[in-house]
Structure formats: C-alpha cells, structure tokens
Amino acid sequence: MDNRVYLCDNLQLEKGLVQSFSGVGLNIFVKAAISLDASNVVCGSSDGNAYVWKVDKSQEYPTILKSHDGKVTTVTW
C-alpha cells in the first residue's frame, strides 16, 4: 500500500527484504512476478500499464509496457 513492490527470498526469509522497486503509482492491489532467471520483476498498475524493473538496477525507472485499456491486476512471464 506504499506504491512499492518488495522482493523477498522465500527460501531464506530470515534475511528479510532483498530489494524494493518504486517509481510508479501502484495504488491498487496488483500482482507482481519475477522472471525465471530472476533478472527482472514485472508488476501491473491501475493506469493500464505493466512495469518491468531490472533486479540489479532497482533504483532506475522501470520499462513501461503500454497497451491495456484498463487496470492490469495480474502479470506472469
């Protein structure tokens, strides 16, 4: 609910937060997914776009995938 996507390692939860991604308005409940090679994270948004961040460059602005008419609530690779 703070306009961020948080990446955690499910196999090592004791390590806590691995990375966070921001830079866009993620003001609704949306799903995010990590690529099979763990190099990118994608997340939907209420503005009709999906956003892709590079895991190793989380502070950079994400790539925007435009082409949806409504909210993007679910994503997958």
N, C-alpha and C positions, 0 to 999 in steps of 0.2 A: 504494500500500500504506500510505498515511498518512491515510486517510479524507478525502481531498480530491479534488476534480475540478479539473484545470488547463486553462485556456483559453489557447491559443496562436494566433497569426495565421500560417496556413500559407503565406501569400504574402509574409510578412516575418519569417521565422524568426529572423533576426539580432536582432530586437527582444526575443526571449525571451518570458517569461511575460507574458500580458496581464492575467489575473485568476485567482484561485483561489476555490473555493467549498467550504464545510465546514458543520458544524453537525449532521451526522447520521453514523451508523455505516455507512460504505461498506467493510465488511471483506471483501468478496469481489470477484472480477473482474466488473465490470459495465460496460456501455456507457453512454455519455452522448451527447447530441445537442444542437445549438444550433438555435434556431428560425430560420426563413427570414429574418426581419427582424433577426436577431442580438440580440434583446432579452431572450431567456430561454434558460436551459440546463436540461435535464432529465436525470436520472440514476436508474437503478434501484438497488435495495439488497437485502440479504439478509433484511430484515424484512417483505417483501411489499408495500412501498410504493415509489412513484416520487416524486422530489423535484424541484421546479421553483424555480430561483433567477432573480431579475431580474439581468441582467448589470451594470446600473448601480448595483445595491444588493447586491453580493455578500456584505456583512457581515451582512445581515439573515437571519433564519431562513427557510428555504425553505417554499413551499407544499407540503403533503403530499397526494399522490394515493393514496387508500386504495381497495382493492377487489380485491387479489390474494391468493390463498391461499398462494403460495409465493414463492420468490426472484424478483425482477424483474431479469433479466440483460441485456435488450435493450430499448431505447426508440427511438422515432422521432417526428417531428412529422407 
